[in-house]
C-alpha cells in the first residue's frame, strides 16, 4: 500500500474516534493529568457506562492509558499534546465565515477553560 494511502487511512481512523463530542470533552478533562471514572463522569454529566464505553474506545485506539490503584482505575492521555492539538483545532471553527456570534463566544470561553482551567 502506498505510504500516502496508509497515512491517510490512519488519520481517518483517528479523526473517526475523535468525531464524538463526549470523547473530545473526555480528552480535555485528561489535559492536566490522571482522572478516575467517577470524576470524569461528574465533569461530563453522562452515565458511568457512557464514560466507560468512551474510555474503552479511546484505549483501543491508544489515546489513553490506565493505571490501577486497588479497585480504582485512573486514566491519562498517552500523548498529552493531543489536548493542545484539539484546542488549536478550534481555529478552523472560528475561521468559518458562517460561524455565529454564539459559537464564537463559546469557542473563546472553551479555549479559556481548556487552556487556563478557569471555569468562569
C-alpha positions, 0 to 999 in steps of 0.5 A: 500500500502506498505510504500516502494511502496508509497515512491517510487511512490512519488519520481517518481512523483517528479523526473517526474516534475523535468525531464524538463530542463526549470523547473530545470533552473526555480528552480535555478533562485528561489535559492536566493529568490522571482522572478516575471514572467517577470524576470524569463522569461528574465533569461530563454529566453522562452515565458511568457506562457512557464514560466507560464505553468512551474510555474503552474506545479511546484505549483501543485506539491508544489515546489513553492509558490506565493505571490501577490503584486497588479497585480504582482505575485512573486514566491519562492521555498517552500523548498529552499534546493531543489536548493542545492539538484539539484546542488549536483545532478550534481555529478552523471553527472560528475561521468559518465565515458562517460561524455565529456570534454564539459559537464564537463566544463559546469557542473563546470561553472553551479555549479559556477553560481548556487552556487556563482551567478557569471555569468562569 
